[in-house]
Amino acid sequence: MKRMINSIVLLITILLIGFCFLISLIPDVTLTSGATLGCYMIPAIMIIITMIIQIKKEKNIEQKEKIKNKWLKVLFVVYCLLLITILFLNNEYRTQIYRDLEIWSKEYLKEQNLIPFHTIGEYINKLANHQINTGIVILNIVTNLVLFMPMGIFASLLFEKKIKNWRQFTILLLGISVIVELIQFLTSTGLADIDDVILNALGALVSYAIMKIKKVKEFVQKILT
């Protein structure tokens, strides 16, 4: 029964994410944000529920740990695929805004931002002068903050033995964020913006800090043991 449930969960995960991934590879085609999130959130919720139920049913402590690690690894893969889809495949940069800009051209290079807080400052300035919709600003800033928040959770639950302190996590996080921006720049699938790195890192550090709170750690431990 357990194997059958695991197989069903994994099959649904593969089908939904595979569909989203394949659609995102088609030129000039993008899924809506809702459809993209649905393809990833449904499997993620199923995985979390399955993991918790199986952990609660298991009596052996070592087996509980194995179950937790197995499903967290699957969940981490799902999260990584979501990042790839959002950051490099299913976005407007790939299909609309910059497809006519020649890479390395002056126009293309001008669109990049290496000045900290420049983009955020422009958002605030345009908001103050009523030149941009508040929802657009909130969406862009919140998206960048939330996108990397799971990194802090995975660092605390799945990689706690490898990432032992704030310094290691921050260095790793900044490295990943910079690589993402560099790939977007080189492949013309997004803007290389230092403010994205700052917001991504801030979001992940906030979730990492929350996971270090004693009551939060006790609550998570209660659920996963």
Secondary structure, DSSP 4 states (H G I P E B T S, - for coil): -HHHHHHHHHHHHHHHHHHHHHHHHSTT----HHHHHHHHHHHHHHHHHHHHHHHHH---HHHHHHHHHHHHHHHHHHHHHHHHIIIIISSHIIIIITTTSPTTSHHHHHT-B-STTHHHHHHHHHHHTT-S-HHHHHHHHHHHHHHTHHHHHHHHHTSTTT--SHHHHHHHHHHHHHHHHHHHHHHTSS--BHHHHHHHHHHHHHHHHHHTSHHHHHHHHHHT-
